[in-house]
Amino acid sequence: MVSLVNKLRLLKVPDKEVDRFVPPVTKGAPTQSDIARYRYLSGPNLGGLFVNERWIDDTLYKENSEGSSELSALESWTSGSTPTTEELAAMKTKWENHWDTFITEKDWEYMKSKDVTSIRLPIGFWCLPDPGRFSKTTPFEPYVSVYENCWTYVEKIIDAAMRYEITVVLDLHVLQAGALLEKSAGIEIDEGHLIRRKKLKDLSVETAVAAAECAVKKPNVIALQLLNEASFAQVGLNEFYRECLIKIGKILTNEYLQIVISDAWDPNKWGEYDNLILDSHIYRAATSRYKQMSAKEHIKYALSCVKPVKNTDVIVGEWAPVLEGDSANDDVLALQVEYGKNLVECFSRLAGNFFWTFKFKGDGGAWDFRKMADKGVYVKSLDPSKVPESAKDEAYATAKTTYQTKRQRFHKDAVFNEESFHAGFDQGWEDSIAFAKFNGSRIGRLNTWSVLRYLQHTDDRTSPLEESDYFDGLSSASRAYTEAASN
């Protein structure tokens, strides 16, 4: 496997394509744009907004109707085999009212008060401009007119986030050849591995490219997720990712767009995509394998439930501190809060996390971001005023000793290049200060950020710095500063 360092170094050769999925960073002090792209991403999913799920909000479902998906909501208002003109007009009014009112100005104010830096925005293929183009041969084709203005409402959400300096990860939650066709994917049919169907697969790739074209027009959309919760054994998934990346790369002539891919429940199989962001979902206490664990066991396990993936930036795109089955007891709320805080601490070693989900029509319990955030379950902004000037020297001495001890234990014959470690630490500390000055942010995509900074340093030197020592120096500084500035 070619390291990301070598991949990006090759891109410096004349006539080589630029990697449009790795935005460059400014030499010297990072700009606000650099920080918005590479800071730690923390906030909720806006589930139930553009991809309906009945358990979140049943407003769009006819009373006593069957089903829980977006499609079943549409069908609940359809009297015959196909909707009438009058039924479509009524549905369009209902749906547009839902899109317009589900997230309010008070919700944005609340998110800002809970230090939200980014939201994950799930959409379906029906949400993009020209929904008829993307709904052909799908069960949504008869309902295209309901969605003809949907993208306008998606833009409204994106623009509102911009006003509050919140970035957006645009999540293609439902594609025509989606790997997960069930309630959360908008359709309720039992036909797995539809990605093998060429027409649907081609339409899904076309949709991903169109979504990328829309995303780059919005400066606060910092990433596009190609697929939500891909199946572990999904046939053709790797080929699907590759085709999407090739075609999206071709339309990004002057823009950069970070790409998120689902890890398909196996985060260690995607090493070749180390220029992208890997998405893992954590619902351990709600799955049969872990339900027999006690709440206290879950709380303890939460601190190490996700391990960083070597050379890859990982986010947890969905999670909730839910305790079910044998894990729950009479004092479940207090346990869920403790569990959630430990999960947040664990996720702090990654590039970001997105809680599932922001709000419910009724009581969402531990699935409700607001209920948990009110109890302190969220990533709090850093406070630069807590870090005295003298903190850097002490932090460096500690980091150096820790790193040397680790190297001696695992790489006895390796020579420690203190110049490289020191250069990385200095850069990481200065960058951490700059990030913290922007709304208390911290560095998120630490792997990629370290590589980009390393390449900048090597450009200015006749002899290169040692990679691993530089990287560890920078990441050590980031961790030390974050700890010192934490509330």
N, C-alpha and C positions, 0 to 999 in steps of 0.2 A: 504493500500500500504506500502510495506517495503521500508524504506528510503535507499538511496544509501550507507549511512554510515553502516547500518546494513547488507546490502547485501555484502559489501566488508569485513566487520568484520567477517561474517560467513566464508568467503573464507580463513581466517587464520586458521580455524579448520583443523587438519590433515585429509587427505583423501577427502577433499572437492575440487571440481574443481576450478581452477583459472579462473577469469573472463578475458578472452583473449581480450575483447573489451575495457578494461581500462588499458592502459599501466602504470606500476608503476613508481613512481618518486624517484630519489635519495635523501636519507637523506642529509641534509646540502645543500650546493650550488647546484642548478640544473645544469645538464649537458647540452651540446648543443643539444643532442638528446631529452632530456626532453623538452627543450624550443621549438624545432622544432615541436614537437607533440602538445604542449599545448598553443603555442602563438596565438595571434589573427590572423585569416586567412583573408588576404585581397588581392584581385587581380581580374583578369577577368576569365570568361569562355573562352575556346577555341572552341566556336561554329563554325560550318561549316567546321571543319577539318576532323573528322572521322564520323560524322553524318551530311550529307549534307542538307542544307536548301537553296533553290534557292534565297531567298531574301537576303541572306548573300553573296553568291558567286555562280554565275550561270555557272562557268567554265565547270562543268561536265555535263551540260544539253545540249542536242542537240537543236540547234536554232529552235524556233517555236514548240517545243514539249510541251506536257501537263504535269501537275503535278509539285510538289515542294519538294518531299521527296527524300530520298536516293534511294528508290526502283524505283521511277519514273525516276531518272537520269539514272539508269541502263537500264530501259525499253526504254528510248528514243533512245538508240543505238542498239536496238534489232529489226530486220526487220520482224521476224516471231513470232510464238507463243513461241519459245525458242531460245536462242542465239546460233549462230554458233561458231565454234572453232575460226574462224578469228575475229569475233566480241568480243569474250571474251578476246582474246589476246590484241586487240586494247584498250578495256576498262581497262584492267589491267595496260597497259602502262599509260593511262590517269590518272587513280586513283593514282597510285604510284607516278607519277610526282606531283600531287596535294598534297599528304601527305608529300612529300619531300620538297616542296617549299612554302607551305602556311605560315608557321612560319619560319622567317629568324633569323640569328644571330643579326641583327639590332633590331628585335622585342624583343629578350631577353634583349638586352642592354636597350631598351626603358622601358621594364617592371621594370628592376632593378632601373632605374632612377626615376621611379614613386613609389618606395618603395613597390613593390609587394612582398608579403611574400609567397603566395601560388596561384596556379591556380586550377580551376575545369576543368577536362578534360572529356568531354562527349564522350562515345564510344557506339557502338552497339554490339550485341552479335556476329556479323560477324567479329569483330576486334580481338577476342581472338585466341590463337594458335589452330590449327585444326578447322577452321571455318565450315568444313563439318559436324562435330559432333554437332554443335550448330544450324545449319541451316536446319536440317531435318524437313520436313513437313511445312516449312515456304516458303514464296514467294522468299526468297533469295537462296534457294537450287540450282537453275540452275546457279547461279552466284558465286558459292563458289571459283572457281579458281581466280577470281578477287582479292580475299581477302587473298590468301594463305600466303602472306608476310606482311599482315597488322600489325600484332603485332610487327614486327621488327620496323616499323615506329612509333608505339605507344611508344616503348621503347626508340627510338631516342628522342622523345619529353620529356619523363621523364628524360632521362640522361642529356639533355640540361638544363632542369630546375635545376637539381642537380648542374651543374657547376655554376649556379648563386645563389645557396643557396635558391632556391625556392622549396617549397614542393608541393605535388600533391594530390588532392582529385580525385580519379578515379570514375567517374560517369557512372554507367550502365544506360545510357540514354534511351536505347531501349532494352527491353527484349522480348522474344517470346510471353509471355502472358502479355505484357505491359498494364498498367492501362490506358494509354493515347495513343490510336492508331490514330495518325493524322500526320500532316506534320512534327512536331518536333520530332515525334517518329519513323521516318524513313519509315513509311508505311501509305498509304492513303486508309483506308477502314473504314466503319462504323459498327464496331462490338465491342461494349463495353463489359466490364466484361469478357474478355477472360481468366482472371485468374481462372475462374471456370472450364475451360477446363483442365482436369487433365494432359493430355500428355504435353500440352504447359506449364502448371504450373510446372510440374516436370522438364521439360527442362530448364525453367527459373531458378529454384533452382540450377540445375546442373551448369548452366552458372555462377551464383553468386559464387558458391563454386570455380569454375575454376578461376574466376576473383580474388578471394581472394588469391588463390595459387600463381597467378602471382604477385599480389600486394606486398606480403610480401617479395618477392625477390628483391624489389627495396626500399632501405632505405628511400628515400624521398617521397614515397607514404605513406602518414600518415593516410589515411582514404579511405574507399570504400563506395560509395553510392549505395544502393540496387535497387533503382527505382526512376525515375524522375517524378515529378508531378503526384503522384497517385490521382485518382479520389476521390472526397469527399464521394461518395456513393459506393465505390468499394467493391464488394462482395468478401470475402475471403482474404482481404488484411492483416488482423492481423495474420491469419494462415500462409499466405505466409511469412511474416516477421519472425515468430517464427521458421518455418521450415528452412529458410535460416540461422538463427542464430545458431540453433542446429547443423546443418551440417558444417557450417564454423567453429564453435567452436571446433569441433572434429578434424579438420585438422590443427588447430593452436596449435601444441604441444609445441613449444618453442618460438613462435612469438606472438606479440600483433598487433592487427589491429583495429583501431577505425572504427566504422560503422555509416554511416549516413542514416537516413530514411526520406522519404517524409512525411510531416505532413498532406497530403491529404486536405489541405486548412482548417484544424481545429487543431491548435497547442495544444489545451488543452485536447486532447483525448488520449495522448500517455504517461501518467504518469508511466506506468509499464516499459518503456524503458529509464529510467533516467540514465542508464549507456551508452547510445548511444548519438549521436548528431542528433538533429531535424532540418530538412531543411524546411524553409518557402520561398515562392517566392512572391515578392512584385511588382505588376504591377497595382497599384490602378488607376492611371490616364488614363490607357489604357483600362479599363473595363467599361462596360455600367453603372454599379451602381454609378461610381464616375465621369463619363465624364461630367456631368452637373455642377460640381464644377468649380469655377474659378481657374485660375493659382495661385492667391494669397491665396486662400483657401487651395489648395494642398500644397503650400509652408509652410503654418502655420501648417497644419495637419501632414506634414512629420516628424516633430520633435517628434511625439508620435504615429506614424503609426504602430509600432511593440512594443508590450509589452513583457518583459522577461517572460518566462514560469517558474513557481516555480520548483526549484530543477532540472532543465533541461538546458543543453547547447544548444543554438539555433544559427544556422547560416542562413543568407539569401543567398540561393544558386543561385538565379537569381533576378536581378532588373535592372531597367534603369530609368533615370529621364525623361521619355517621357510624354509630354503633348499633348493630342489629343482632337478633337472635340471642345466643348465649352471652354475647358481649354486653347487652343492655341490662340495666337494673333500675331500681326506683330513683336513684340519684343520677340519671343518665345525662342531664344537661351539664352538670358540673364536670362529669367525666368527658363529655364531648368537647367541652372547652379546653380541658387539659390536653386531650388528645390532639385537638386542632392546633394548639400553641406548639406542641412538639413537632407536628408535621411542618408548620411554618419554619421552625428552626432547622429542620432537616432540609427543606427546600431552599433555604438561604444559601446553600452550597452550590446551587444550580444557577441557571440564567433567568429563572422566573417561575411564577405560578399563577394560575387562574382558577379561582373558586367556582364550583358549579353549585348554584347559580345565583344571580343577583337578587331576584325577588320572586315571590309567589303571590297568587291571588289570595290564598289563605295562609295557614301556618305551615311554612316549609321546614320547620325544625332545623336540624343541623345542616340541611341542604341550602338554607337561606343565608346568603352572605351578610345581610344586614343584621340578622339575629346573632350570628357568630362574631361579626366585627364589633358589635356593641359590647361584647364580652372580651374584646381585646385580641381576637383571632385574626390578625392581619399583619402585614409587614409594615413596620413604622418607619417613617423618614429618618434620615440621619440628621444629627445636630452638630454642624462643624464647630460651634462655639465650645463644645466639650473637649476638643482636641488641642492641648497646649502645644506651642512650638517645640518644646522639649520632648514631646511624645515620639517623634520620629526616630531619634537616636536610640532610645530605649527599645523601641519596636524593632529596629534593625538588628540590634545585638541579639535579641531574643530569637528573631526569625533566622538569623545566620546560624546560631547554635542548634536550633531545631532542625534546620535543613542539613547541616553537616552530620548530625547524629543519624538522620534518616539515610543519608548517602552511605555512611559508614556501615550501616546495618544491611542495606540492600545492594549496595554497589561498592564493595570494599576496594576494588582496584581503580575506581573512577577518581580522576583528579578534580578537585574543587577549584573552579575558576571564580575567585571572589570578585574580580573586576566585572564579570558578566552578571553575577548575582546582585552586586551593588548597583549596577546600571539599571537592571530591571526593577529593583526596589525603589530607587529614586524616581523612575518613571511612574511606577505604580502609585507611589505616595502622592506625587503631584497631580496625577490624573484623578485620584480619589478625592482630592481637595476640590478640583474643578467640578467633578460630578456632584459632590455634596452641596456645592453652592447653587446648583440648579434644583430647587425644591427638595433638597435632602436626598438626592439620588445616589446610587452606588453602582459600580461597574457590574454589568450582568453577563454579557457574553465574554467571559474572561479568557477563554481559549483563543477565540478569534482576535480579540483586542490585543492580547499578548503577542500573537503572531504579527499583526500589523505594526505594532510598535517595534518589535524586533527587526523587521525588515527596514523600517525607517532608520534605526540605529546602524544597521549594517551598511546602508547607503552612504553614511557619513564616515565610514571607517575604512582603512586599508586592510585591516585584518578583522574578520568577523568575530562577534561575541559567541560564546558557547550557548547553544539554544536552551538546553534544559535548565542550566543555571540562571539564565536570564528570565525564562518563564517562571521559575519558582520564586525568583526575587520579586517579580511584578505581582504575582498572585499572593505572595506573603504580605506585601505592602497593602494590597487591597483588603485582605482579611483583617490585618491589624488595624487599619484605619477605620474600617466598618465597625469593628468591635469597640474602638475608642469613641466613636461618634454615635453609637447606638443609644436610643432613649431607654 
